[in-house]
Amino acid sequence: MSEGAEEHLKEVKSPTDLKRVLTFEVSRDRVEKEIANIIKEVGKDITLPGFRPGKAPMDIVRARFGKTAEKEAIEKLIPEVYQKALEKESLRPVLPAEISEMKYQDGEPLTFQVAIEIFPGVEVGEYKGVKVKREVKPVEDTDVDREVESLCDRLSRFDKLDRPAEIGDVVVADYWRLGQDGKMIRGSRTANYPFELGAKGMFKEFDEGLAGATVGETKTITVKYADDFHQEEVRGKTVEFGIEVKQVGRKVIPELNEEFAKSLGVKSADEVKTKIRETMQESSEAEATTQARREIVRLVVEKSDFEVPRGLVDRALESMMKSYTEEFEVSKDPTAQEKLTEIEEKIKPLAVNLVKEEFIIADIAERENIVVEDSDIEAILTTIAGRSGTSIEEVRKKASESDEINHWRRDVLKRKVLDFLYANAEVEG
């Protein structure tokens, strides 16, 4: 049996309310005893020249495997005494510990430090009876007309043409960005993109560059982006694109008439519009509810005053920054790091609130006895199995191996807590 943690934990410092730095000292005798045990186990199986299996003298075994045994002993003792210290001090780390200042020198004990962040004391503000407005956006005739137009566009037919492209045609092409060396920037290729020449929103450079293009032709098109372009990494810049033409054709959009309506399973054009309006109204109602639920959570977070662990905020921030980082890596922007730092500062409060929200959700769930049932997970497994055409057990196995089930549990718990908050809120509208 190992010695108690109370003999090894020498000091506990609190640099912040949530950070603890634990200093440990393990006697040299304790470490040497562990090393000796490891050497003894190695000696049972080792075969050395001139000795029968398992009969080599311990001093020879130690001379050959002593450093390895020392490393194994330290790797075993550190988590052992650390875990006992956590129990003794009633500490709950939110993330794995950071081990530093580890020393084990001749004649000296094993010393090391462990830095952790602990769970905060969650102080949730008033979460029942939150007042919020549920604003349903009305569906206007113009909204329905736009959706009808979009539906017809989505159901359009593409007729291939055996001639050079003209304004009004659709050119299906692969395109990619070119670096300063004239070569394709890795990861920038987009396949089978439909360029609708002359359409609203198309860059004039693409219209001009693709007009007259034929199938199989590869072109280079230079685009000058405006100084106020919405994508910051190309704003005000000149960018070259390589384009390979795959198809040239015309988009034939169907008219909204009785024939088109019947193809959708309804009787008339008016019925198409009616059903579209109903669907849009349902969507508007659902969106209003979603926004109201988000607002309730935002207000609860705003009313809840407690510190959150820096490590969790950093992890959330890293996840939120991932897409920006990847985007700047592709762009090769020399000012990328400066811009990334600016973006990080802007979204850091969002990361803080996101972490705070997770603690609040867990706290409310515990207070209100809101739990995730096995049946909730089974329902998810059944749905995925049905969509993928695999067995529930196969889905369960894969989800367990990837820790997906724990993600589902967190998502279901959050949904249930949000349902509870919405049901207990004062919702206007």
C-alpha positions, -999 to +999 in steps of 0.1 A: +000+000+000+013+034-009+019+061+016-009+086+022-011+118+002-009+138+035+028+128+037+035+141+001+014+172-003+035+200+011+017+231+000-014+244-018-015+279-033-044+297-047-032+322-074-068+329-083-102+319-070-103+289-093-066+280-097-047+257-073-010+250-074-001+219-054+035+212-044+045+176-037+075+159-022+079+121-023+107+106-002+136+090-020+130+058-001+095+056-015+107+062-050+135+037-047+111+011-033+089+015-063+120+012-086+131-019-068+096-035-073+098-027-110+133-041-114+122-072-095+093-078-120+116-072-149+142-096-136+116-124-135+112-124-172+145-110-185+171-132-203+207-120-202+237-137-218+254-161-194+223-164-171+192-186-171+159-169-178+149-149-147+181-156-128+202-126-137+216-107-106+195-077-097+225-053-098+230-062-134+193-059-142+193-025-125+224-014-144+207-021-177+171-011-170+175+013-140+167+045-160+136+029-176+125+016-142+130+051-126+109+067-153+081+041-148+082+045-111+078+083-113+050+080-139+032+057-115+038+077-083+029+112-096-008+104-105-011+082-074-002+109-048-019+136-069-052+117-068-050+111-031-043+148-026-074+157-046-095+135-022-078+150+009-083+186-002-118+180-018-107+194-051-125+188-084-104+197-115-122+208-146-094+198-169-063+175-168-036+188-145-004+206-157+027+190-141+058+211-138+090+216-118+096+178-116+130+169-101+146+137-090+183+141-084+209+121-066+202+119-029+171+141-032+134+133-029+110+135-059+095+169-061+069+183-085+041+208-088+006+203-102-015+232-115-053+228-118-084+248-122-114+237-101-151+238-106-165+272-097-192+279-072-221+285-096-244+313-087-274+312-110-296+342-112-334+340-113-343+315-140-380+311-135-405+337-147-380+353-171-399+379-192-393+376-230-411+386-262-417+360-289-418+380-321-433+361-350-423+376-384-454+379-406-452+361-440-458+387-467-470+381-503-436+391-515-420+365-492-442+338-508-434+350-543-397+349-536-400+313-522-420+303-553-393+318-575-367+299-555-386+266-557-389+270-595-352+278-597-343+247-576-364+225-599-349+240-631-336+219-659-300+221-672-297+218-710-262+212-722-250+233-752-224+224-777-211+260-783-190+287-765-206+302-734-227+334-737-241+358-711-272+340-697-256+306-699-245+285-670-208+274-670-201+244-647-164+246-638-138+237-613-120+268-599-091+274-575-070+303-562-035+309-575-006+319-553+020+345-562+040+317-579+011+311-602+004+276-587-028+264-571-031+271-534-035+238-517-071+232-504-086+260-525-101+239-553-139+239-557-154+213-580-184+217-604-194+252-595-222+266-616-213+301-628-245+318-641-232+344-665-248+378-661-266+369-629-269+393-600-240+390-577-215+376-603-182+394-606-179+411-639-145+396-643-160+361-643-187+372-668-161+386-691-136+358-686-160+329-692-180+344-720-167+326-751-152+297-730-156+262-743-158+228-726-123+216-716-107+250-717-086+262-687-084+300-681-069+324-656-092+351-643-081+381-622-106+396-597-102+430-580-121+429-548-137+461-535-123+479-504-155+472-486-159+435-496-175+414-469-146+389-467-118+406-449-089+385-461-095+395-498-108+430-492-092+455-516-069+428-531-063+414-565-067+376-567-061+353-595-082+322-601-076+292-623-108+278-640-114+246-659-147+245-679-166+212-675-200+220-691-218+249-708-256+250-708-288+269-702-310+268-671-346+262-680-369+274-652-404+259-651-434+282-650-458+281-620-488+266-637-512+236-633-488+212-649-460+223-625-484+221-595-494+185-604-457+175-606-455+186-570-486+165-560-511+194-557-539+206-579-533+242-588-508+271-587-528+287-559-525+256-538-487+256-543-486+292-529-510+283-501-488+253-490-456+275-493-472+301-471-482+275-445-447+261-444-432+296-441-456+305-413-446+273-394-410+281-399-415+317-387-433+304-356-405+280-349-378+306-354-396+330-331-397+303-304-360+295-309-351+331-306-372+335-274-354+304-259-320+319-268-330+352-252-341+334-220-307+317-217-289+350-225-308+368-197-302+340-172-265+341-181-265+379-178-280+376-143-256+349-131-224+363-116-195+338-111-160+332-125-154+305-150-122+284-155-098+301-178-088+267-193-124+260-204-127+295-219-094+289-239-107+256-252-140+271-263-122+301-279-099+277-297-129+259-311-146+291-322-114+304-338-107+272-358-125+282-390-109+317-389-074+302-385-079+277-413-092+305-436-062+327-429-038+298-434-052+293-469-051+331-477-014+335-468-022+369-455+009+385-440-012+403-414-031+372-405-018+369-369-027+405-362-062+400-376-067+367-357-057+384-325-083+412-331-110+386-339-101+366-308-105+396-286-139+404-301-153+369-296-137+361-262-168+374-243-189+349-263-166+321-252-169+332-216-207+332-218-207+298-236-187+282-207-209+300-182-240+287-199-227+251-196-223+254-159-258+271-156-274+243-176-259+217-154-268+235-122-305+240-132-307+204-143-295+193-108-319+217-090-349+207-111-340+170-113-338+171-151-321+140-164-312+123-196-330+089-198-317+058-215-348+061-238-335+095-250-303+080-262-321+049-276-343+073-297-312+089-312-296+055-319-328+043-336-330+074-358-293+072-369-296+034-375-327+040-397-311+067-417-278+048-422-293+014-428-272-002-400-281-019-368-287-001-335-259-021-319-234-011-346-243+026-342-240+022-304-206+006-307-192+034-330-208+061-309-192+046-277-158+044-293-159+081-304-175+094-271-204+105-293-229+093-267-217+117-241-221+145-266-256+134-272-263+134-235-251+170-231-272+181-261-303+163-248-298+177-213-294+213-227-326+209-248-346+196-218-333+225-196-342+250-223-377+234-226-380+238-188-369+275-189-393+283-218-422+265-201-416+285-169-410+319-186-434+348-191-435+347-229-453+376-246-465+368-281 
